Amino acid sequence: MLTSADGFLRIAEINPPSLPDMSHLLLDGAWDHVMVTDNVFGKVRVSPFAFSARITHDTPGVSPTVVVSTRDRNILAIESEVRGALGNGVESFLVVIGDTLPQVDHLADHYEIVRHLRELQKSLPDFEVGMPTRFAAWQKRKRIQAGAQFLVAGPVTDPATVEEQIAKLELEDDDPPLFVMVIPPFSPEWVDRIESMGAVPATPQLRKRVETAIAHTDGRKEAWACAREVSEAAERAGAAGVILMGLRFETVVDEAALSFRQIPARP
């Protein structure tokens, strides 16, 4: 579990496939931990609970954290999914509001869901419940009071902004583990898009660095270098790990594993 892991973690966010397949087998040897999204941007995919269960069964070296979106589910539905996932070896859940859609007219209270899941911990197998937070101490405290056992903040593209942002959380020794989301800055346009979706604004120096690298055809190499530097800065600032996000599954299991986690190439 994220709350009891030894050392600094590098985690990959992945989207389940649109239809059941065996793509999760490609995670074996590439990543030790993954965060499985829940129908992001309103695109219907395989259940993250079911997909994570396949991961635990078929790739036991990979530990999944399920993103639990409360946007269109009630407590009963969420508890049922969690119980099923626990029976399949899944033991980590990140509760989020989720993307809002015009056709969804009911949003479950994510604080209520977290409190409910924490109460269930008294009678169910061991599992953990986390929540996202902005880089703001008041919201961190509110999440902790609700029962969050780990926190996720970000995303960040620029290593120069990491320590300043984490400092805003006023981390204390007894706070839950903090994981920082990181997105490689592949181009100035990509940085703009990410910032429009809530990422921490990048510095002009980062934008210039990316533009210069692209001009020399080293754009992706430099983007991965930036992502690794974000990871290193997060570790120095007291984070428990980073979550690489915003990538296609094919990139996660190949280029990202090689360039960010820096594992050996597959034979």
LOMI-394219 format. One record per residue (C-alpha): residue in three letters; z, y, x. Coordinates in Angstrom, 1 decimal, always signed. Example, Ala and Ser with C-alpha at 12.3 -4.5 7.8 and 13.67 -1.06 7.14 Angstrom:
2
['ALA' [+7.8 -4.5 +12.3]] ['SER' [+7.1 -1.1 +13.7]] 
//
This chain:
267
['MET' [+0.0 +0.0 +0.0]] ['LEU' [-0.6 +3.6 +1.1]] ['THR' [+3.1 +4.4 +0.8]] ['SER' [+4.1 +1.7 +3.3]] ['ALA' [+1.2 +1.6 +5.7]] ['ASP' [+1.8 +1.8 +9.5]] ['GLY' [-0.1 +4.5 +11.3]] ['PHE' [-2.6 +7.1 +10.3]] ['LEU' [-5.1 +5.7 +7.7]] ['ARG' [-8.8 +6.4 +7.4]] ['ILE' [-9.9 +5.6 +3.8]] ['ALA' [-13.4 +5.6 +2.2]] ['GLU' [-14.0 +6.7 -1.3]] ['ILE' [-16.5 +4.4 -3.0]] ['ASN' [-18.3 +4.3 -6.4]] ['PRO' [-18.5 +1.0 -8.2]] ['PRO' [-22.1 -0.2 -9.0]] ['SER' [-23.8 +0.5 -12.3]] ['LEU' [-24.0 -3.2 -12.9]] ['PRO' [-22.0 -6.1 -11.4]] ['ASP' [-23.2 -7.2 -8.1]] ['MET' [-21.8 -8.4 -4.7]] ['SER' [-22.2 -5.1 -2.8]] ['HIS' [-18.4 -5.0 -2.2]] ['LEU' [-18.9 -7.8 +0.4]] ['LEU' [-20.4 -5.1 +2.7]] ['LEU' [-16.9 -3.5 +2.9]] ['ASP' [-15.6 -6.4 +4.9]] ['GLY' [-15.2 -5.4 +8.5]] ['ALA' [-16.3 -1.8 +7.8]] ['TRP' [-13.1 -0.4 +6.1]] ['ASP' [-9.5 -1.5 +5.7]] ['HIS' [-8.8 +0.8 +2.7]] ['VAL' [-11.0 +2.1 +0.0]] ['MET' [-10.5 +4.4 -3.0]] ['VAL' [-12.5 +3.3 -6.0]] ['THR' [-13.7 +6.1 -8.3]] ['ASP' [-13.6 +6.0 -12.1]] ['ASN' [-16.9 +7.0 -13.7]] ['VAL' [-17.3 +10.3 -11.8]] ['PHE' [-19.5 +13.0 -13.2]] ['GLY' [-19.6 +11.1 -16.5]] ['LYS' [-21.8 +8.3 -15.1]] ['VAL' [-20.8 +4.9 -16.6]] ['ARG' [-20.2 +2.3 -13.9]] ['VAL' [-18.5 -1.0 -13.5]] ['SER' [-14.7 -0.7 -14.3]] ['PRO' [-12.9 +0.4 -11.1]] ['PHE' [-10.1 -2.0 -12.1]] ['ALA' [-12.5 -4.9 -12.3]] ['PHE' [-14.4 -3.9 -9.1]] ['SER' [-11.1 -3.5 -7.2]] ['ALA' [-10.1 -7.0 -8.4]] ['ARG' [-13.3 -8.4 -6.9]] ['ILE' [-12.5 -6.6 -3.6]] ['THR' [-9.1 -8.2 -3.4]] ['HIS' [-10.4 -11.6 -4.2]] ['ASP' [-13.6 -11.6 -2.0]] ['THR' [-12.6 -9.3 +0.9]] ['PRO' [-8.9 -9.7 +1.4]] ['GLY' [-9.0 -7.5 +4.5]] ['VAL' [-9.8 -4.5 +2.3]] ['SER' [-7.1 -2.8 +0.2]] ['PRO' [-8.3 -0.8 -2.8]] ['THR' [-6.7 +2.1 -4.5]] ['VAL' [-7.9 +2.6 -8.1]] ['VAL' [-8.6 +6.1 -9.4]] ['VAL' [-7.2 +6.2 -12.9]] ['SER' [-8.9 +8.9 -15.0]] ['THR' [-6.9 +9.9 -18.1]] ['ARG' [-9.6 +12.0 -19.7]] ['ASP' [-10.6 +9.5 -22.4]] ['ARG' [-7.9 +6.8 -22.5]] ['ASN' [-4.4 +6.6 -24.0]] ['ILE' [-1.3 +5.0 -22.5]] ['LEU' [-1.9 +1.6 -24.1]] ['ALA' [-5.4 +1.4 -22.6]] ['ILE' [-4.3 +2.5 -19.2]] ['GLU' [-1.3 +0.1 -19.1]] ['SER' [-3.6 -2.8 -20.1]] ['GLU' [-6.0 -2.0 -17.3]] ['VAL' [-3.1 -1.7 -14.8]] ['ARG' [-1.5 -5.0 -15.9]] ['GLY' [-4.9 -6.7 -15.4]] ['ALA' [-5.4 -5.2 -12.0]] ['LEU' [-1.9 -6.2 -10.9]] ['GLY' [-2.6 -9.8 -11.8]] ['ASN' [-5.6 -9.6 -9.5]] ['GLY' [-3.8 -8.3 -6.4]] ['VAL' [-4.5 -4.6 -6.9]] ['GLU' [-1.3 -2.5 -6.2]] ['SER' [-2.3 +1.1 -5.7]] ['PHE' [-3.3 +3.7 -8.3]] ['LEU' [-4.2 +7.4 -8.1]] ['VAL' [-3.9 +9.1 -11.5]] ['VAL' [-6.2 +12.1 -12.1]] ['ILE' [-7.4 +14.0 -15.2]] ['GLY' [-11.0 +13.2 -14.5]] ['ASP' [-14.3 +15.1 -15.2]] ['THR' [-14.2 +16.8 -18.5]] ['LEU' [-17.2 +16.2 -20.8]] ['PRO' [-18.2 +17.9 -24.1]] ['GLN' [-18.1 +14.7 -26.0]] ['VAL' [-14.5 +14.0 -24.9]] ['ASP' [-12.1 +15.7 -27.3]] ['HIS' [-8.9 +14.1 -26.1]] ['LEU' [-7.3 +14.4 -22.7]] ['ALA' [-4.4 +12.1 -22.0]] ['ASP' [-1.5 +13.8 -20.2]] ['HIS' [-1.7 +12.7 -16.6]] ['TYR' [+1.9 +13.6 -16.0]] ['GLU' [+2.9 +11.4 -18.9]] ['ILE' [+0.8 +8.5 -17.5]] ['VAL' [+2.5 +8.8 -14.1]] ['ARG' [+5.9 +8.8 -15.7]] ['HIS' [+5.0 +5.8 -17.8]] ['LEU' [+3.6 +3.8 -14.9]] ['ARG' [+6.7 +4.6 -12.8]] ['GLU' [+8.9 +3.3 -15.7]] ['LEU' [+6.8 +0.1 -15.7]] ['GLN' [+7.5 -0.4 -12.0]] ['LYS' [+11.0 -1.7 -13.2]] ['SER' [+9.4 -4.7 -14.9]] ['LEU' [+6.0 -5.3 -13.2]] ['PRO' [+5.0 -6.5 -9.7]] ['ASP' [+5.2 -3.9 -6.9]] ['PHE' [+2.6 -1.2 -7.1]] ['GLU' [+2.3 +2.5 -6.3]] ['VAL' [+1.2 +5.6 -8.2]] ['GLY' [-0.2 +8.8 -6.6]] ['MET' [-1.5 +12.1 -7.8]] ['PRO' [-3.9 +14.8 -6.5]] ['THR' [-2.5 +18.3 -5.6]] ['ARG' [-4.0 +21.6 -4.6]] ['PHE' [-2.8 +23.0 -1.2]] ['ALA' [+0.1 +24.7 -2.9]] ['ALA' [+3.8 +24.0 -2.5]] ['TRP' [+4.7 +24.6 -6.1]] ['GLN' [+2.1 +22.1 -7.3]] ['LYS' [+3.2 +19.6 -4.7]] ['ARG' [+6.8 +19.8 -6.0]] ['LYS' [+5.6 +19.5 -9.6]] ['ARG' [+3.7 +16.3 -8.8]] ['ILE' [+6.7 +14.9 -6.9]] ['GLN' [+9.0 +15.7 -9.9]] ['ALA' [+6.5 +13.8 -12.1]] ['GLY' [+6.9 +10.7 -9.9]] ['ALA' [+4.0 +10.8 -7.5]] ['GLN' [+4.6 +8.4 -4.7]] ['PHE' [+1.6 +9.6 -2.6]] ['LEU' [-0.5 +12.8 -2.7]] ['VAL' [-4.1 +13.6 -2.2]] ['ALA' [-5.4 +17.1 -1.4]] ['GLY' [-8.7 +18.7 -0.5]] ['PRO' [-11.5 +18.2 +0.1]] ['VAL' [-12.0 +19.9 +3.4]] ['THR' [-15.2 +20.3 +5.6]] ['ASP' [-14.0 +22.6 +8.3]] ['PRO' [-11.5 +21.4 +11.0]] ['ALA' [-10.4 +25.0 +11.6]] ['THR' [-9.0 +25.2 +8.1]] ['VAL' [-6.9 +22.0 +8.0]] ['GLU' [-3.6 +23.0 +9.6]] ['GLU' [-3.4 +26.3 +7.6]] ['GLN' [-4.0 +24.5 +4.4]] ['ILE' [-1.5 +21.7 +5.0]] ['ALA' [+1.1 +24.4 +6.0]] ['LYS' [+0.8 +25.8 +2.5]] ['LEU' [+2.3 +22.6 +1.2]] ['GLU' [+5.5 +23.2 +3.1]] ['LEU' [+5.9 +19.4 +3.8]] ['GLU' [+9.4 +18.1 +4.1]] ['ASP' [+10.6 +14.9 +5.7]] ['ASP' [+11.2 +13.1 +2.4]] ['ASP' [+7.9 +14.1 +0.8]] ['PRO' [+5.5 +11.4 -0.3]] ['PRO' [+2.7 +10.6 +2.1]] ['LEU' [-0.2 +13.1 +2.0]] ['PHE' [-3.8 +12.2 +2.3]] ['VAL' [-6.5 +14.8 +3.0]] ['MET' [-10.0 +14.4 +1.5]] ['VAL' [-12.8 +15.1 +4.0]] ['ILE' [-16.5 +15.6 +3.4]] ['PRO' [-18.9 +15.8 +6.4]] ['PRO' [-20.8 +19.2 +6.4]] ['PHE' [-24.3 +17.9 +6.6]] ['SER' [-26.0 +21.3 +5.8]] ['PRO' [-25.0 +24.8 +4.8]] ['GLU' [-26.4 +24.0 +1.3]] ['TRP' [-24.2 +20.9 +1.1]] ['VAL' [-21.2 +23.0 +2.1]] ['ASP' [-22.0 +25.5 -0.6]] ['ARG' [-22.3 +22.8 -3.2]] ['ILE' [-19.0 +21.2 -2.2]] ['GLU' [-17.2 +24.6 -2.3]] ['SER' [-18.6 +25.2 -5.8]] ['MET' [-16.8 +22.0 -6.8]] ['GLY' [-13.4 +23.1 -5.3]] ['ALA' [-13.5 +22.3 -1.6]] ['VAL' [-11.6 +24.6 +0.8]] ['PRO' [-14.0 +27.3 +1.9]] ['ALA' [-15.5 +26.8 +5.4]] ['THR' [-15.4 +29.5 +8.1]] ['PRO' [-18.5 +31.3 +9.2]] ['GLN' [-18.1 +29.6 +12.6]] ['LEU' [-18.4 +26.2 +10.9]] ['ARG' [-21.6 +27.3 +9.1]] ['LYS' [-23.1 +28.5 +12.3]] ['ARG' [-22.2 +25.3 +14.1]] ['VAL' [-24.0 +23.3 +11.4]] ['GLU' [-27.0 +25.5 +11.4]] ['THR' [-27.3 +25.3 +15.2]] ['ALA' [-27.0 +21.5 +15.1]] ['ILE' [-29.7 +21.2 +12.4]] ['ALA' [-32.0 +23.4 +14.5]] ['HIS' [-31.6 +20.9 +17.3]] ['THR' [-32.1 +17.9 +15.0]] ['ASP' [-28.5 +16.9 +15.5]] ['GLY' [-27.2 +17.8 +12.1]] ['ARG' [-25.8 +14.5 +10.9]] ['LYS' [-24.3 +13.8 +14.3]] ['GLU' [-22.5 +17.2 +14.3]] ['ALA' [-21.4 +16.7 +10.7]] ['TRP' [-19.7 +13.4 +11.6]] ['ALA' [-18.1 +15.1 +14.6]] ['CYS' [-16.7 +17.8 +12.3]] ['ALA' [-15.3 +15.1 +9.9]] ['ARG' [-13.6 +13.3 +12.8]] ['GLU' [-12.1 +16.6 +13.9]] ['VAL' [-10.8 +17.2 +10.4]] ['SER' [-9.1 +13.8 +10.6]] ['GLU' [-7.5 +14.6 +14.0]] ['ALA' [-6.3 +18.0 +12.7]] ['ALA' [-4.8 +16.4 +9.6]] ['GLU' [-2.9 +13.9 +11.7]] ['ARG' [-1.5 +16.6 +13.9]] ['ALA' [-0.4 +18.6 +10.8]] ['GLY' [+1.6 +15.7 +9.4]] ['ALA' [-0.8 +14.0 +7.0]] ['ALA' [-0.6 +10.2 +6.5]] ['GLY' [-4.3 +9.8 +6.5]] ['VAL' [-7.7 +11.0 +5.3]] ['ILE' [-10.1 +10.0 +2.6]] ['LEU' [-13.8 +10.2 +3.3]] ['MET' [-15.6 +11.1 +0.1]] ['GLY' [-18.8 +12.3 -1.5]] ['LEU' [-21.1 +9.7 +0.0]] ['ARG' [-23.4 +7.0 -1.3]] ['PHE' [-22.1 +3.5 -1.0]] ['GLU' [-24.9 +2.5 +1.4]] ['THR' [-23.8 +5.4 +3.7]] ['VAL' [-20.1 +4.4 +3.4]] ['VAL' [-20.6 +0.8 +4.6]] ['ASP' [-23.1 +1.7 +7.4]] ['GLU' [-23.4 +5.2 +8.9]] ['ALA' [-19.9 +6.3 +7.9]] ['ALA' [-18.2 +3.3 +9.2]] ['LEU' [-20.0 +3.6 +12.5]] ['SER' [-19.8 +7.4 +12.9]] ['PHE' [-16.4 +8.3 +11.3]] ['ARG' [-14.3 +5.2 +11.7]] ['GLN' [-16.3 +4.3 +14.8]] ['ILE' [-16.4 +0.6 +14.4]] ['PRO' [-18.8 -1.6 +16.4]] ['ALA' [-22.3 -2.1 +14.9]] ['ARG' [-22.8 -5.2 +12.8]] ['PRO' [-24.4 -8.1 +14.8]] 
//
